[in-house]
Every structure is written in structure tokens, then in C-alpha cells.
């Protein structure tokens, strides 16, 4: 590899599919140019660089960010649900289930106690 080129990757993931596009770009190439040259936009026309966030190795960056050799550009999809809200709802459901299980156990225990006293 010549000194004026960089070997980079562009990664995009869907729930059931992950793809990494490997390419060499000029040393002065920015994130947006690399994404466009990778072919990911043709493979996944739903990607919208105007609204989707991008990053390098998990760190959000701007489209005009410069690249270094062996960088991995990641294109992030929009979240379907807020993770905090999802966790809150899960905990609430677990609490309700625990309360119902406790109530069932108390009812079974009370019935067994009544049966013994008869």
C-alpha cells in the first residue's frame, strides 16, 4: 500500500444482516466520500446520510471527519424504541409478574390451610 492511500472499512448492520465493505481511499478522503465510494449506499438505499448518524469505531463523528489507516466507519440506524424506556417497561412487567406469583402462592397457601382445618 502506498503512503498516500488508506485501507478502511465501512460497516452497516440490520437486525439479520451485517456487511463490511473494504476499500482503499486517498489519504485526504473524508468519511462521507469513503461511504459513497464503498458501494454501501447502492446496496442499502434506505441509508440517509442527511439523518443517519455515522461514527468511527463506535465514536460518533461528522461526515467531513478525516480518516486514518485501518479506520472502520459505521453507519447507525435509527432506534425503533428508546432503550431506557424499554428497560423501564421490562422492569415494570417483571414486578407485576412477581406480585401475581406472590398472590397465587398466598392463595394456594390459604386454600391448603383451609383444607387442613376442615
LUMZANU-716080 format. One record per residue (C-alpha): x, y, z; residue number from 0; residue in one letter. Coordinates in nm, 4 decimals. Layout:
// LUMZANU-716080
<r x="X" y="Y" z="Z" pos="NUM" code="A"/>
...
//
This chain:
// LUMZANU-716080
<r x="0.0000" y="0.0000" z="0.0000" pos="0" code="X"/>
<r x="0.1354" y="0.3408" z="-0.0947" pos="1" code="X"/>
<r x="0.1718" y="0.6125" z="0.1680" pos="2" code="X"/>
<r x="-0.0965" y="0.8260" z="0.0048" pos="3" code="X"/>
<r x="-0.3735" y="0.5647" z="0.0424" pos="4" code="X"/>
<r x="-0.5657" y="0.4312" z="0.3408" pos="5" code="X"/>
<r x="-0.7199" y="0.0892" z="0.3867" pos="6" code="X"/>
<r x="-1.0591" y="0.1390" z="0.5559" pos="7" code="X"/>
<r x="-1.3867" y="-0.0410" z="0.6162" pos="8" code="X"/>
<r x="-1.7464" y="0.0796" z="0.6002" pos="9" code="X"/>
<r x="-1.9846" y="-0.1217" z="0.8189" pos="10" code="X"/>
<r x="-2.3633" y="-0.1347" z="0.8149" pos="11" code="X"/>
<r x="-2.5858" y="-0.3695" z="1.0115" pos="12" code="X"/>
<r x="-2.9501" y="-0.4677" z="1.0034" pos="13" code="X"/>
<r x="-3.1077" y="-0.6962" z="1.2662" pos="14" code="X"/>
<r x="-3.0472" y="-1.0030" z="1.0484" pos="15" code="X"/>
<r x="-2.7557" y="-0.8954" z="0.8294" pos="16" code="X"/>
<r x="-2.4190" y="-0.7247" z="0.8776" pos="17" code="X"/>
<r x="-2.1921" y="-0.6126" z="0.5960" pos="18" code="X"/>
<r x="-1.8428" y="-0.4703" z="0.5882" pos="19" code="X"/>
<r x="-1.7168" y="-0.3017" z="0.2723" pos="20" code="X"/>
<r x="-1.3366" y="-0.2912" z="0.2497" pos="21" code="X"/>
<r x="-1.1702" y="-0.0337" z="0.0281" pos="22" code="X"/>
<r x="-0.8657" y="0.1798" z="-0.0288" pos="23" code="X"/>
<r x="-0.9086" y="0.5547" z="-0.0462" pos="24" code="X"/>
<r x="-0.6851" y="0.8557" z="-0.0886" pos="25" code="X"/>
<r x="-0.5256" y="0.9828" z="0.2307" pos="26" code="X"/>
<r x="-0.7251" y="1.3075" z="0.2082" pos="27" code="X"/>
<r x="-1.0620" y="1.1250" z="0.1805" pos="28" code="X"/>
<r x="-1.3249" y="1.2129" z="0.4420" pos="29" code="X"/>
<r x="-1.5967" y="0.9928" z="0.5947" pos="30" code="X"/>
<r x="-1.8702" y="1.0937" z="0.3500" pos="31" code="X"/>
<r x="-1.6517" y="1.0375" z="0.0440" pos="32" code="X"/>
<r x="-1.5468" y="0.6943" z="0.1721" pos="33" code="X"/>
<r x="-1.9087" y="0.5919" z="0.2360" pos="34" code="X"/>
<r x="-2.0070" y="0.6973" z="-0.1157" pos="35" code="X"/>
<r x="-1.7122" y="0.5105" z="-0.2711" pos="36" code="X"/>
<r x="-1.7751" y="0.1923" z="-0.0703" pos="37" code="X"/>
<r x="-2.0971" y="0.0948" z="-0.2502" pos="38" code="X"/>
<r x="-2.2980" y="0.0697" z="0.0731" pos="39" code="X"/>
<r x="-2.5448" y="0.3356" z="-0.0441" pos="40" code="X"/>
<r x="-2.6253" y="0.1344" z="-0.3563" pos="41" code="X"/>
<r x="-2.6583" y="-0.1889" z="-0.1570" pos="42" code="X"/>
<r x="-2.8819" y="-0.0241" z="0.1065" pos="43" code="X"/>
<r x="-3.0825" y="0.2607" z="-0.0493" pos="44" code="X"/>
<r x="-3.2626" y="0.3180" z="0.2836" pos="45" code="X"/>
<r x="-2.9477" y="0.4818" z="0.4257" pos="46" code="X"/>
<r x="-2.9907" y="0.8586" z="0.4507" pos="47" code="X"/>
<r x="-2.6660" y="1.0359" z="0.5286" pos="48" code="X"/>
<r x="-2.8584" y="1.3567" z="0.5971" pos="49" code="X"/>
<r x="-3.0258" y="1.1999" z="0.9011" pos="50" code="X"/>
<r x="-2.8424" y="0.8755" z="0.9910" pos="51" code="X"/>
<r x="-2.5524" y="0.9113" z="1.2306" pos="52" code="X"/>
<r x="-2.2066" y="0.7807" z="1.1470" pos="53" code="X"/>
<r x="-1.9035" y="0.7011" z="1.3566" pos="54" code="X"/>
<r x="-1.5544" y="0.5612" z="1.3543" pos="55" code="X"/>
<r x="-1.5072" y="0.2597" z="1.5833" pos="56" code="X"/>
<r x="-1.8222" y="0.3408" z="1.7819" pos="57" code="X"/>
<r x="-1.7473" y="0.7090" z="1.8279" pos="58" code="X"/>
<r x="-1.9923" y="0.9456" z="1.6559" pos="59" code="X"/>
<r x="-1.8275" y="1.1737" z="1.4028" pos="60" code="X"/>
<r x="-1.9233" y="1.4215" z="1.1315" pos="61" code="X"/>
<r x="-1.9318" y="1.3353" z="0.7643" pos="62" code="X"/>
<r x="-1.6352" y="1.5647" z="0.6988" pos="63" code="X"/>
<r x="-1.4139" y="1.3905" z="0.9577" pos="64" code="X"/>
<r x="-1.0739" y="1.2835" z="0.8313" pos="65" code="X"/>
<r x="-0.9708" y="0.9195" z="0.8221" pos="66" code="X"/>
<r x="-0.6699" y="0.7193" z="0.9340" pos="67" code="X"/>
<r x="-0.5402" y="0.3909" z="0.8031" pos="68" code="X"/>
<r x="-0.7487" y="0.0901" z="0.9159" pos="69" code="X"/>
<r x="-1.0438" y="0.3004" z="1.0364" pos="70" code="X"/>
<r x="-1.3871" y="0.1368" z="1.0377" pos="71" code="X"/>
<r x="-1.6697" y="0.3746" z="0.9516" pos="72" code="X"/>
<r x="-2.0033" y="0.2664" z="1.0967" pos="73" code="X"/>
<r x="-2.3440" y="0.3826" z="0.9756" pos="74" code="X"/>
<r x="-2.6018" y="0.3757" z="1.2544" pos="75" code="X"/>
<r x="-2.9715" y="0.3053" z="1.2041" pos="76" code="X"/>
<r x="-3.2387" y="0.4983" z="1.3899" pos="77" code="X"/>
<r x="-3.3592" y="0.3370" z="1.7114" pos="78" code="X"/>
<r x="-3.7050" y="0.1824" z="1.6976" pos="79" code="X"/>
<r x="-3.7540" y="0.2211" z="2.0734" pos="80" code="X"/>
<r x="-3.5835" y="0.4233" z="2.3433" pos="81" code="X"/>
<r x="-3.3569" y="0.1770" z="2.5315" pos="82" code="X"/>
<r x="-3.4241" y="0.3435" z="2.8678" pos="83" code="X"/>
<r x="-3.7997" y="0.3220" z="2.8163" pos="84" code="X"/>
<r x="-3.7736" y="-0.0424" z="2.7065" pos="85" code="X"/>
<r x="-3.5771" y="-0.1327" z="3.0216" pos="86" code="X"/>
<r x="-3.8270" y="0.0555" z="3.2393" pos="87" code="X"/>
<r x="-4.1181" y="-0.1326" z="3.0836" pos="88" code="X"/>
<r x="-3.9376" y="-0.4663" z="3.1256" pos="89" code="X"/>
<r x="-3.8742" y="-0.3993" z="3.4962" pos="90" code="X"/>
<r x="-4.2384" y="-0.2970" z="3.5451" pos="91" code="X"/>
<r x="-4.3587" y="-0.6192" z="3.3794" pos="92" code="X"/>
<r x="-4.1234" y="-0.8260" z="3.5977" pos="93" code="X"/>
<r x="-4.2566" y="-0.6520" z="3.9110" pos="94" code="X"/>
<r x="-4.6179" y="-0.7194" z="3.8098" pos="95" code="X"/>
<r x="-4.5389" y="-1.0843" z="3.7386" pos="96" code="X"/>
<r x="-4.3637" y="-1.1215" z="4.0763" pos="97" code="X"/>
<r x="-4.6643" y="-0.9650" z="4.2512" pos="98" code="X"/>
<r x="-4.9021" y="-1.2023" z="4.0687" pos="99" code="X"/>
<r x="-4.6839" y="-1.5034" z="4.1543" pos="100" code="X"/>
<r x="-4.6773" y="-1.3970" z="4.5194" pos="101" code="X"/>
<r x="-5.0556" y="-1.3547" z="4.5200" pos="102" code="X"/>
<r x="-5.1002" y="-1.7028" z="4.3663" pos="103" code="X"/>
<r x="-4.8676" y="-1.8531" z="4.6255" pos="104" code="X"/>
<r x="-5.0621" y="-1.6861" z="4.9063" pos="105" code="X"/>
<r x="-5.3927" y="-1.8103" z="4.7616" pos="106" code="X"/>
<r x="-5.2630" y="-2.1675" z="4.7297" pos="107" code="X"/>
<r x="-5.1237" y="-2.1487" z="5.0822" pos="108" code="X"/>
<r x="-5.4549" y="-2.0175" z="5.2195" pos="109" code="X"/>
<r x="-5.6500" y="-2.2962" z="5.0427" pos="110" code="X"/>
<r x="-5.4140" y="-2.5585" z="5.1825" pos="111" code="X"/>
<r x="-5.4517" y="-2.4123" z="5.5298" pos="112" code="X"/>
<r x="-5.8336" y="-2.4153" z="5.4952" pos="113" code="X"/>
<r x="-5.8252" y="-2.7773" z="5.3773" pos="114" code="X"/>
<r x="-5.6220" y="-2.8806" z="5.6849" pos="115" code="X"/>
<r x="-5.8649" y="-2.7138" z="5.9239" pos="116" code="X"/>
<r x="-6.1658" y="-2.8937" z="5.7750" pos="117" code="X"/>
//
